[in-house]
Amino acid sequence: MSEERKVVSTQVVHCVQWGDNGVDTLLVTFEDGTVEVHCAGACVTCSYGKQVS
């Protein structure tokens, strides 16, 4: 059973690393400093972009 990690922040960014219009990506930051990336599509490497919310 894994321990629950506390989420310290979330932000939505518009990932701009692709040649198309990009993709909106949810970045979830945990108290231990790890960041999970959630989106529809292949955006696992997206950890930057223009913040949209």
PDBQT receptor file of N, H, CA, C and O in Angstrom, charges set to zero:
ATOM      1  N   MET A   1       0.840  -1.189   0.000  1.00  0.00    +0.000 N 
ATOM      2  CA  MET A   1       0.000   0.000   0.000  1.00  0.00    +0.000 C 
ATOM      3  C   MET A   1       0.882   1.248   0.000  1.00  0.00    +0.000 C 
ATOM      4  O   MET A   1       1.776   1.383   0.836  1.00  0.00    +0.000 OA
ATOM      5  N   SER A   2       0.632   2.138  -0.922  1.00  0.00    +0.000 N 
ATOM      6  H   SER A   2      -0.094   2.029  -1.601  1.00  0.00    +0.000 HD
ATOM      7  CA  SER A   2       1.474   3.324  -1.027  1.00  0.00    +0.000 C 
ATOM      8  C   SER A   2       0.967   4.440  -0.123  1.00  0.00    +0.000 C 
ATOM      9  O   SER A   2      -0.226   4.546   0.161  1.00  0.00    +0.000 OA
ATOM     10  N   GLU A   3       1.897   5.258   0.313  1.00  0.00    +0.000 N 
ATOM     11  H   GLU A   3       2.866   5.173   0.081  1.00  0.00    +0.000 HD
ATOM     12  CA  GLU A   3       1.526   6.396   1.143  1.00  0.00    +0.000 C 
ATOM     13  C   GLU A   3       0.899   7.476   0.282  1.00  0.00    +0.000 C 
ATOM     14  O   GLU A   3       1.265   7.659  -0.879  1.00  0.00    +0.000 OA
ATOM     15  N   GLU A   4      -0.053   8.188   0.872  1.00  0.00    +0.000 N 
ATOM     16  H   GLU A   4      -0.350   8.039   1.815  1.00  0.00    +0.000 HD
ATOM     17  CA  GLU A   4      -0.645   9.320   0.173  1.00  0.00    +0.000 C 
ATOM     18  C   GLU A   4       0.322  10.491   0.226  1.00  0.00    +0.000 C 
ATOM     19  O   GLU A   4       0.858  10.822   1.284  1.00  0.00    +0.000 OA
ATOM     20  N   ARG A   5       0.537  11.106  -0.911  1.00  0.00    +0.000 N 
ATOM     21  H   ARG A   5       0.101  10.837  -1.770  1.00  0.00    +0.000 HD
ATOM     22  CA  ARG A   5       1.382  12.297  -0.950  1.00  0.00    +0.000 C 
ATOM     23  C   ARG A   5       0.476  13.514  -0.992  1.00  0.00    +0.000 C 
ATOM     24  O   ARG A   5      -0.585  13.499  -1.617  1.00  0.00    +0.000 OA
ATOM     25  N   LYS A   6       0.908  14.558  -0.323  1.00  0.00    +0.000 N 
ATOM     26  H   LYS A   6       1.770  14.570   0.185  1.00  0.00    +0.000 HD
ATOM     27  CA  LYS A   6       0.117  15.780  -0.286  1.00  0.00    +0.000 C 
ATOM     28  C   LYS A   6       0.400  16.627  -1.526  1.00  0.00    +0.000 C 
ATOM     29  O   LYS A   6       1.553  16.884  -1.873  1.00  0.00    +0.000 OA
ATOM     30  N   VAL A   7      -0.680  17.056  -2.186  1.00  0.00    +0.000 N 
ATOM     31  H   VAL A   7      -1.617  16.847  -1.904  1.00  0.00    +0.000 HD
ATOM     32  CA  VAL A   7      -0.553  17.944  -3.337  1.00  0.00    +0.000 C 
ATOM     33  C   VAL A   7      -0.386  19.366  -2.826  1.00  0.00    +0.000 C 
ATOM     34  O   VAL A   7      -1.190  19.844  -2.024  1.00  0.00    +0.000 OA
ATOM     35  N   VAL A   8       0.659  20.041  -3.291  1.00  0.00    +0.000 N 
ATOM     36  H   VAL A   8       1.311  19.653  -3.941  1.00  0.00    +0.000 HD
ATOM     37  CA  VAL A   8       0.896  21.412  -2.844  1.00  0.00    +0.000 C 
ATOM     38  C   VAL A   8       0.464  22.443  -3.875  1.00  0.00    +0.000 C 
ATOM     39  O   VAL A   8       0.187  23.589  -3.520  1.00  0.00    +0.000 OA
ATOM     40  N   SER A   9       0.401  22.059  -5.142  1.00  0.00    +0.000 N 
ATOM     41  H   SER A   9       0.625  21.128  -5.430  1.00  0.00    +0.000 HD
ATOM     42  CA  SER A   9      -0.100  22.993  -6.144  1.00  0.00    +0.000 C 
ATOM     43  C   SER A   9      -0.482  22.264  -7.418  1.00  0.00    +0.000 C 
ATOM     44  O   SER A   9       0.034  21.191  -7.731  1.00  0.00    +0.000 OA
ATOM     45  N   THR A  10      -1.398  22.878  -8.135  1.00  0.00    +0.000 N 
ATOM     46  H   THR A  10      -1.818  23.749  -7.881  1.00  0.00    +0.000 HD
ATOM     47  CA  THR A  10      -1.735  22.397  -9.474  1.00  0.00    +0.000 C 
ATOM     48  C   THR A  10      -1.757  23.607 -10.392  1.00  0.00    +0.000 C 
ATOM     49  O   THR A  10      -2.090  24.714  -9.967  1.00  0.00    +0.000 OA
ATOM     50  N   GLN A  11      -1.409  23.397 -11.624  1.00  0.00    +0.000 N 
ATOM     51  H   GLN A  11      -1.138  22.498 -11.969  1.00  0.00    +0.000 HD
ATOM     52  CA  GLN A  11      -1.523  24.476 -12.605  1.00  0.00    +0.000 C 
ATOM     53  C   GLN A  11      -1.763  23.872 -13.973  1.00  0.00    +0.000 C 
ATOM     54  O   GLN A  11      -1.326  22.761 -14.271  1.00  0.00    +0.000 OA
ATOM     55  N   VAL A  12      -2.464  24.624 -14.790  1.00  0.00    +0.000 N 
ATOM     56  H   VAL A  12      -2.820  25.526 -14.548  1.00  0.00    +0.000 HD
ATOM     57  CA  VAL A  12      -2.690  24.210 -16.167  1.00  0.00    +0.000 C 
ATOM     58  C   VAL A  12      -1.825  25.083 -17.058  1.00  0.00    +0.000 C 
ATOM     59  O   VAL A  12      -1.873  26.310 -16.984  1.00  0.00    +0.000 OA
ATOM     60  N   VAL A  13      -1.038  24.439 -17.895  1.00  0.00    +0.000 N 
ATOM     61  H   VAL A  13      -0.998  23.441 -17.955  1.00  0.00    +0.000 HD
ATOM     62  CA  VAL A  13      -0.226  25.186 -18.852  1.00  0.00    +0.000 C 
ATOM     63  C   VAL A  13      -0.582  24.732 -20.256  1.00  0.00    +0.000 C 
ATOM     64  O   VAL A  13      -1.036  23.606 -20.464  1.00  0.00    +0.000 OA
ATOM     65  N   HIS A  14      -0.373  25.610 -21.202  1.00  0.00    +0.000 N 
ATOM     66  H   HIS A  14      -0.004  26.524 -21.034  1.00  0.00    +0.000 HD
ATOM     67  CA  HIS A  14      -0.551  25.254 -22.608  1.00  0.00    +0.000 C 
ATOM     68  C   HIS A  14       0.825  24.903 -23.135  1.00  0.00    +0.000 C 
ATOM     69  O   HIS A  14       1.657  25.781 -23.365  1.00  0.00    +0.000 OA
ATOM     70  N   CYS A  15       1.056  23.623 -23.324  1.00  0.00    +0.000 N 
ATOM     71  H   CYS A  15       0.380  22.910 -23.137  1.00  0.00    +0.000 HD
ATOM     72  CA  CYS A  15       2.379  23.163 -23.732  1.00  0.00    +0.000 C 
ATOM     73  C   CYS A  15       2.670  23.618 -25.156  1.00  0.00    +0.000 C 
ATOM     74  O   CYS A  15       1.868  23.404 -26.066  1.00  0.00    +0.000 OA
ATOM     75  N   VAL A  16       3.824  24.245 -25.337  1.00  0.00    +0.000 N 
ATOM     76  H   VAL A  16       4.476  24.419 -24.599  1.00  0.00    +0.000 HD
ATOM     77  CA  VAL A  16       4.155  24.845 -26.627  1.00  0.00    +0.000 C 
ATOM     78  C   VAL A  16       5.308  24.138 -27.329  1.00  0.00    +0.000 C 
ATOM     79  O   VAL A  16       5.884  24.692 -28.266  1.00  0.00    +0.000 OA
ATOM     80  N   GLN A  17       5.659  22.927 -26.898  1.00  0.00    +0.000 N 
ATOM     81  H   GLN A  17       5.191  22.478 -26.137  1.00  0.00    +0.000 HD
ATOM     82  CA  GLN A  17       6.830  22.278 -27.480  1.00  0.00    +0.000 C 
ATOM     83  C   GLN A  17       6.512  21.534 -28.771  1.00  0.00    +0.000 C 
ATOM     84  O   GLN A  17       7.429  21.041 -29.429  1.00  0.00    +0.000 OA
ATOM     85  N   TRP A  18       5.259  21.438 -29.148  1.00  0.00    +0.000 N 
ATOM     86  H   TRP A  18       4.514  21.838 -28.614  1.00  0.00    +0.000 HD
ATOM     87  CA  TRP A  18       4.910  20.688 -30.352  1.00  0.00    +0.000 C 
ATOM     88  C   TRP A  18       4.818  21.613 -31.550  1.00  0.00    +0.000 C 
ATOM     89  O   TRP A  18       4.730  22.830 -31.387  1.00  0.00    +0.000 OA
ATOM     90  N   GLY A  19       4.835  21.056 -32.744  1.00  0.00    +0.000 N 
ATOM     91  H   GLY A  19       4.906  20.067 -32.877  1.00  0.00    +0.000 HD
ATOM     92  CA  GLY A  19       4.757  21.858 -33.958  1.00  0.00    +0.000 C 
ATOM     93  C   GLY A  19       3.341  22.322 -34.279  1.00  0.00    +0.000 C 
ATOM     94  O   GLY A  19       3.140  23.178 -35.140  1.00  0.00    +0.000 OA
ATOM     95  N   ASP A  20       2.354  21.746 -33.573  1.00  0.00    +0.000 N 
ATOM     96  H   ASP A  20       2.518  21.051 -32.873  1.00  0.00    +0.000 HD
ATOM     97  CA  ASP A  20       0.973  22.154 -33.815  1.00  0.00    +0.000 C 
ATOM     98  C   ASP A  20       0.575  23.242 -32.815  1.00  0.00    +0.000 C 
ATOM     99  O   ASP A  20       1.420  24.031 -32.392  1.00  0.00    +0.000 OA
ATOM    100  N   ASN A  21      -0.675  23.288 -32.445  1.00  0.00    +0.000 N 
ATOM    101  H   ASN A  21      -1.361  22.647 -32.789  1.00  0.00    +0.000 HD
ATOM    102  CA  ASN A  21      -1.151  24.321 -31.527  1.00  0.00    +0.000 C 
ATOM    103  C   ASN A  21      -0.863  24.012 -30.069  1.00  0.00    +0.000 C 
ATOM    104  O   ASN A  21      -1.214  24.797 -29.188  1.00  0.00    +0.000 OA
ATOM    105  N   GLY A  22      -0.226  22.876 -29.804  1.00  0.00    +0.000 N 
ATOM    106  H   GLY A  22       0.059  22.239 -30.520  1.00  0.00    +0.000 HD
ATOM    107  CA  GLY A  22       0.086  22.530 -28.425  1.00  0.00    +0.000 C 
ATOM    108  C   GLY A  22      -1.069  21.814 -27.749  1.00  0.00    +0.000 C 
ATOM    109  O   GLY A  22      -2.053  21.443 -28.388  1.00  0.00    +0.000 OA
ATOM    110  N   VAL A  23      -0.928  21.628 -26.449  1.00  0.00    +0.000 N 
ATOM    111  H   VAL A  23      -0.128  21.929 -25.930  1.00  0.00    +0.000 HD
ATOM    112  CA  VAL A  23      -1.936  20.887 -25.702  1.00  0.00    +0.000 C 
ATOM    113  C   VAL A  23      -1.997  21.448 -24.293  1.00  0.00    +0.000 C 
ATOM    114  O   VAL A  23      -0.974  21.837 -23.729  1.00  0.00    +0.000 OA
ATOM    115  N   ASP A  24      -3.206  21.492 -23.719  1.00  0.00    +0.000 N 
ATOM    116  H   ASP A  24      -4.037  21.177 -24.177  1.00  0.00    +0.000 HD
ATOM    117  CA  ASP A  24      -3.335  21.935 -22.335  1.00  0.00    +0.000 C 
ATOM    118  C   ASP A  24      -2.963  20.788 -21.412  1.00  0.00    +0.000 C 
ATOM    119  O   ASP A  24      -3.443  19.665 -21.570  1.00  0.00    +0.000 OA
ATOM    120  N   THR A  25      -2.117  21.078 -20.464  1.00  0.00    +0.000 N 
ATOM    121  H   THR A  25      -1.727  21.989 -20.335  1.00  0.00    +0.000 HD
ATOM    122  CA  THR A  25      -1.530  20.064 -19.597  1.00  0.00    +0.000 C 
ATOM    123  C   THR A  25      -1.714  20.453 -18.143  1.00  0.00    +0.000 C 
ATOM    124  O   THR A  25      -1.480  21.602 -17.768  1.00  0.00    +0.000 OA
ATOM    125  N   LEU A  26      -2.134  19.494 -17.317  1.00  0.00    +0.000 N 
ATOM    126  H   LEU A  26      -2.323  18.560 -17.621  1.00  0.00    +0.000 HD
ATOM    127  CA  LEU A  26      -2.262  19.733 -15.881  1.00  0.00    +0.000 C 
ATOM    128  C   LEU A  26      -0.995  19.254 -15.191  1.00  0.00    +0.000 C 
ATOM    129  O   LEU A  26      -0.616  18.089 -15.309  1.00  0.00    +0.000 OA
ATOM    130  N   LEU A  27      -0.342  20.159 -14.469  1.00  0.00    +0.000 N 
ATOM    131  H   LEU A  27      -0.650  21.106 -14.372  1.00  0.00    +0.000 HD
ATOM    132  CA  LEU A  27       0.847  19.806 -13.694  1.00  0.00    +0.000 C 
ATOM    133  C   LEU A  27       0.460  19.753 -12.224  1.00  0.00    +0.000 C 
ATOM    134  O   LEU A  27      -0.055  20.728 -11.678  1.00  0.00    +0.000 OA
ATOM    135  N   VAL A  28       0.706  18.618 -11.585  1.00  0.00    +0.000 N 
ATOM    136  H   VAL A  28       1.124  17.826 -12.028  1.00  0.00    +0.000 HD
ATOM    137  CA  VAL A  28       0.392  18.446 -10.168  1.00  0.00    +0.000 C 
ATOM    138  C   VAL A  28       1.705  18.317  -9.408  1.00  0.00    +0.000 C 
ATOM    139  O   VAL A  28       2.497  17.414  -9.677  1.00  0.00    +0.000 OA
ATOM    140  N   THR A  29       1.937  19.219  -8.459  1.00  0.00    +0.000 N 
ATOM    141  H   THR A  29       1.294  19.953  -8.240  1.00  0.00    +0.000 HD
ATOM    142  CA  THR A  29       3.175  19.214  -7.682  1.00  0.00    +0.000 C 
ATOM    143  C   THR A  29       2.894  18.706  -6.278  1.00  0.00    +0.000 C 
ATOM    144  O   THR A  29       1.970  19.178  -5.615  1.00  0.00    +0.000 OA
ATOM    145  N   PHE A  30       3.691  17.743  -5.823  1.00  0.00    +0.000 N 
ATOM    146  H   PHE A  30       4.442  17.359  -6.361  1.00  0.00    +0.000 HD
ATOM    147  CA  PHE A  30       3.534  17.153  -4.501  1.00  0.00    +0.000 C 
ATOM    148  C   PHE A  30       4.535  17.753  -3.530  1.00  0.00    +0.000 C 
ATOM    149  O   PHE A  30       5.521  18.371  -3.932  1.00  0.00    +0.000 OA
ATOM    150  N   GLU A  31       4.263  17.560  -2.228  1.00  0.00    +0.000 N 
ATOM    151  H   GLU A  31       3.461  17.059  -1.901  1.00  0.00    +0.000 HD
ATOM    152  CA  GLU A  31       5.112  18.171  -1.201  1.00  0.00    +0.000 C 
ATOM    153  C   GLU A  31       6.542  17.643  -1.226  1.00  0.00    +0.000 C 
ATOM    154  O   GLU A  31       7.447  18.300  -0.712  1.00  0.00    +0.000 OA
ATOM    155  N   ASP A  32       6.762  16.473  -1.812  1.00  0.00    +0.000 N 
ATOM    156  H   ASP A  32       6.027  15.939  -2.230  1.00  0.00    +0.000 HD
ATOM    157  CA  ASP A  32       8.133  15.954  -1.885  1.00  0.00    +0.000 C 
ATOM    158  C   ASP A  32       8.877  16.474  -3.121  1.00  0.00    +0.000 C 
ATOM    159  O   ASP A  32      10.018  16.089  -3.373  1.00  0.00    +0.000 OA
ATOM    160  N   GLY A  33       8.225  17.344  -3.881  1.00  0.00    +0.000 N 
ATOM    161  H   GLY A  33       7.297  17.657  -3.676  1.00  0.00    +0.000 HD
ATOM    162  CA  GLY A  33       8.884  17.968  -5.016  1.00  0.00    +0.000 C 
ATOM    163  C   GLY A  33       8.640  17.292  -6.351  1.00  0.00    +0.000 C 
ATOM    164  O   GLY A  33       9.042  17.819  -7.388  1.00  0.00    +0.000 OA
ATOM    165  N   THR A  34       7.992  16.138  -6.350  1.00  0.00    +0.000 N 
ATOM    166  H   THR A  34       7.666  15.709  -5.508  1.00  0.00    +0.000 HD
ATOM    167  CA  THR A  34       7.734  15.470  -7.616  1.00  0.00    +0.000 C 
ATOM    168  C   THR A  34       6.562  16.137  -8.328  1.00  0.00    +0.000 C 
ATOM    169  O   THR A  34       5.667  16.701  -7.698  1.00  0.00    +0.000 OA
ATOM    170  N   VAL A  35       6.592  16.059  -9.647  1.00  0.00    +0.000 N 
ATOM    171  H   VAL A  35       7.319  15.601 -10.158  1.00  0.00    +0.000 HD
ATOM    172  CA  VAL A  35       5.545  16.654 -10.467  1.00  0.00    +0.000 C 
ATOM    173  C   VAL A  35       4.972  15.574 -11.366  1.00  0.00    +0.000 C 
ATOM    174  O   VAL A  35       5.711  14.849 -12.032  1.00  0.00    +0.000 OA
ATOM    175  N   GLU A  36       3.649  15.470 -11.380  1.00  0.00    +0.000 N 
ATOM    176  H   GLU A  36       3.048  16.059 -10.839  1.00  0.00    +0.000 HD
ATOM    177  CA  GLU A  36       2.986  14.565 -12.308  1.00  0.00    +0.000 C 
ATOM    178  C   GLU A  36       2.345  15.393 -13.408  1.00  0.00    +0.000 C 
ATOM    179  O   GLU A  36       1.817  16.477 -13.160  1.00  0.00    +0.000 OA
ATOM    180  N   VAL A  37       2.396  14.866 -14.631  1.00  0.00    +0.000 N 
ATOM    181  H   VAL A  37       2.824  13.985 -14.832  1.00  0.00    +0.000 HD
ATOM    182  CA  VAL A  37       1.847  15.561 -15.789  1.00  0.00    +0.000 C 
ATOM    183  C   VAL A  37       0.640  14.782 -16.284  1.00  0.00    +0.000 C 
ATOM    184  O   VAL A  37       0.724  13.578 -16.525  1.00  0.00    +0.000 OA
ATOM    185  N   HIS A  38      -0.489  15.478 -16.435  1.00  0.00    +0.000 N 
ATOM    186  H   HIS A  38      -0.557  16.456 -16.239  1.00  0.00    +0.000 HD
ATOM    187  CA  HIS A  38      -1.717  14.827 -16.877  1.00  0.00    +0.000 C 
ATOM    188  C   HIS A  38      -2.297  15.581 -18.066  1.00  0.00    +0.000 C 
ATOM    189  O   HIS A  38      -2.476  16.798 -18.006  1.00  0.00    +0.000 OA
ATOM    190  N   CYS A  39      -2.591  14.858 -19.150  1.00  0.00    +0.000 N 
ATOM    191  H   CYS A  39      -2.445  13.869 -19.199  1.00  0.00    +0.000 HD
ATOM    192  CA  CYS A  39      -3.243  15.493 -20.289  1.00  0.00    +0.000 C 
ATOM    193  C   CYS A  39      -3.739  14.423 -21.244  1.00  0.00    +0.000 C 
ATOM    194  O   CYS A  39      -3.481  13.234 -21.063  1.00  0.00    +0.000 OA
ATOM    195  N   ALA A  40      -4.452  14.868 -22.259  1.00  0.00    +0.000 N 
ATOM    196  H   ALA A  40      -4.662  15.835 -22.406  1.00  0.00    +0.000 HD
ATOM    197  CA  ALA A  40      -4.902  13.958 -23.308  1.00  0.00    +0.000 C 
ATOM    198  C   ALA A  40      -3.885  14.013 -24.435  1.00  0.00    +0.000 C 
ATOM    199  O   ALA A  40      -3.781  15.023 -25.130  1.00  0.00    +0.000 OA
ATOM    200  N   GLY A  41      -3.147  12.949 -24.616  1.00  0.00    +0.000 N 
ATOM    201  H   GLY A  41      -3.232  12.129 -24.051  1.00  0.00    +0.000 HD
ATOM    202  CA  GLY A  41      -2.137  12.933 -25.665  1.00  0.00    +0.000 C 
ATOM    203  C   GLY A  41      -0.766  12.604 -25.115  1.00  0.00    +0.000 C 
ATOM    204  O   GLY A  41      -0.612  12.275 -23.939  1.00  0.00    +0.000 OA
ATOM    205  N   ALA A  42       0.219  12.696 -25.978  1.00  0.00    +0.000 N 
ATOM    206  H   ALA A  42       0.094  12.963 -26.934  1.00  0.00    +0.000 HD
ATOM    207  CA  ALA A  42       1.587  12.351 -25.594  1.00  0.00    +0.000 C 
ATOM    208  C   ALA A  42       2.301  13.589 -25.089  1.00  0.00    +0.000 C 
ATOM    209  O   ALA A  42       2.975  14.274 -25.858  1.00  0.00    +0.000 OA
ATOM    210  N   CYS A  43       2.163  13.883 -23.806  1.00  0.00    +0.000 N 
ATOM    211  H   CYS A  43       1.616  13.326 -23.181  1.00  0.00    +0.000 HD
ATOM    212  CA  CYS A  43       2.740  15.128 -23.289  1.00  0.00    +0.000 C 
ATOM    213  C   CYS A  43       3.524  14.888 -22.015  1.00  0.00    +0.000 C 
ATOM    214  O   CYS A  43       3.724  15.815 -21.230  1.00  0.00    +0.000 OA
ATOM    215  N   VAL A  44       3.969  13.667 -21.795  1.00  0.00    +0.000 N 
ATOM    216  H   VAL A  44       3.807  12.914 -22.433  1.00  0.00    +0.000 HD
ATOM    217  CA  VAL A  44       4.647  13.332 -20.548  1.00  0.00    +0.000 C 
ATOM    218  C   VAL A  44       5.871  14.209 -20.311  1.00  0.00    +0.000 C 
ATOM    219  O   VAL A  44       6.226  14.493 -19.167  1.00  0.00    +0.000 OA
ATOM    220  N   THR A  45       6.508  14.631 -21.385  1.00  0.00    +0.000 N 
ATOM    221  H   THR A  45       6.219  14.400 -22.315  1.00  0.00    +0.000 HD
ATOM    222  CA  THR A  45       7.717  15.440 -21.228  1.00  0.00    +0.000 C 
ATOM    223  C   THR A  45       7.420  16.926 -21.077  1.00  0.00    +0.000 C 
ATOM    224  O   THR A  45       8.344  17.723 -20.916  1.00  0.00    +0.000 OA
ATOM    225  N   CYS A  46       6.159  17.310 -21.124  1.00  0.00    +0.000 N 
ATOM    226  H   CYS A  46       5.408  16.662 -21.255  1.00  0.00    +0.000 HD
ATOM    227  CA  CYS A  46       5.818  18.731 -21.030  1.00  0.00    +0.000 C 
ATOM    228  C   CYS A  46       5.803  19.171 -19.577  1.00  0.00    +0.000 C 
ATOM    229  O   CYS A  46       4.966  18.722 -18.794  1.00  0.00    +0.000 OA
ATOM    230  N   SER A  47       6.722  20.044 -19.220  1.00  0.00    +0.000 N 
ATOM    231  H   SER A  47       7.402  20.409 -19.856  1.00  0.00    +0.000 HD
ATOM    232  CA  SER A  47       6.721  20.575 -17.857  1.00  0.00    +0.000 C 
ATOM    233  C   SER A  47       6.870  22.088 -17.884  1.00  0.00    +0.000 C 
ATOM    234  O   SER A  47       7.227  22.704 -16.879  1.00  0.00    +0.000 OA
ATOM    235  N   TYR A  48       6.599  22.671 -19.020  1.00  0.00    +0.000 N 
ATOM    236  H   TYR A  48       6.308  22.171 -19.836  1.00  0.00    +0.000 HD
ATOM    237  CA  TYR A  48       6.675  24.123 -19.154  1.00  0.00    +0.000 C 
ATOM    238  C   TYR A  48       5.654  24.552 -20.195  1.00  0.00    +0.000 C 
ATOM    239  O   TYR A  48       5.075  23.720 -20.892  1.00  0.00    +0.000 OA
ATOM    240  N   GLY A  49       5.444  25.836 -20.293  1.00  0.00    +0.000 N 
ATOM    241  H   GLY A  49       5.914  26.512 -19.726  1.00  0.00    +0.000 HD
ATOM    242  CA  GLY A  49       4.509  26.358 -21.276  1.00  0.00    +0.000 C 
ATOM    243  C   GLY A  49       3.864  27.616 -20.759  1.00  0.00    +0.000 C 
ATOM    244  O   GLY A  49       4.275  28.158 -19.733  1.00  0.00    +0.000 OA
ATOM    245  N   LYS A  50       2.860  28.079 -21.461  1.00  0.00    +0.000 N 
ATOM    246  H   LYS A  50       2.526  27.638 -22.295  1.00  0.00    +0.000 HD
ATOM    247  CA  LYS A  50       2.160  29.296 -21.087  1.00  0.00    +0.000 C 
ATOM    248  C   LYS A  50       1.041  28.935 -20.124  1.00  0.00    +0.000 C 
ATOM    249  O   LYS A  50       0.184  28.116 -20.454  1.00  0.00    +0.000 OA
ATOM    250  N   GLN A  51       1.037  29.537 -18.934  1.00  0.00    +0.000 N 
ATOM    251  H   GLN A  51       1.733  30.203 -18.666  1.00  0.00    +0.000 HD
ATOM    252  CA  GLN A  51       0.003  29.208 -17.961  1.00  0.00    +0.000 C 
ATOM    253  C   GLN A  51      -1.343  29.738 -18.430  1.00  0.00    +0.000 C 
ATOM    254  O   GLN A  51      -1.448  30.885 -18.865  1.00  0.00    +0.000 OA
ATOM    255  N   VAL A  52      -2.373  28.903 -18.341  1.00  0.00    +0.000 N 
ATOM    256  H   VAL A  52      -2.288  27.971 -17.987  1.00  0.00    +0.000 HD
ATOM    257  CA  VAL A  52      -3.685  29.293 -18.842  1.00  0.00    +0.000 C 
ATOM    258  C   VAL A  52      -4.729  29.405 -17.743  1.00  0.00    +0.000 C 
ATOM    259  O   VAL A  52      -5.831  29.898 -17.987  1.00  0.00    +0.000 OA
ATOM    260  N   SER A  53      -4.401  28.956 -16.536  1.00  0.00    +0.000 N 
ATOM    261  H   SER A  53      -3.506  28.556 -16.338  1.00  0.00    +0.000 HD
ATOM    262  CA  SER A  53      -5.361  29.115 -15.439  1.00  0.00    +0.000 C 
ATOM    263  C   SER A  53      -4.649  29.076 -14.105  1.00  0.00    +0.000 C 
ATOM    264  O   SER A  53      -5.288  29.193 -13.060  1.00  0.00    +0.000 OA
TER     265      SER A  53
